[in-house]
Amino acid sequence: MKTFSTKQAARQVGIHWVTLLRWQADGKVSASEQLGMNGGKHWRWTAKDIVKIREYKKRHYREGQGRRSKSAVKTK
């Protein structure tokens, strides 16, 4: 199964890779695989993960307009 780096996955979804890492740290999205390299953590994302990221982005992210208000998220 083909996997993607964090930067590749973020590029496919249309967000910055730091945003993707922040969403992951907050528990909003998760990667399928974690690799330990050079004392750090590197994440690998599958096509299914990228679909989940797109769905999360569609529900919660408004580019250039800031975050949606909590009331707007609850009503949808």
Secondary structure as UniProt FT lines:
FT   HELIX           6..13
FT   HELIX           17..25
FT   TURN            26..27
FT   STRAND          33..37
FT   TURN            38..39
FT   STRAND          40..45
FT   HELIX           47..60
FT   STRAND          61..62
FT   TURN            63..65
FT   STRAND          66..67
FT   HELIX           70..75
//
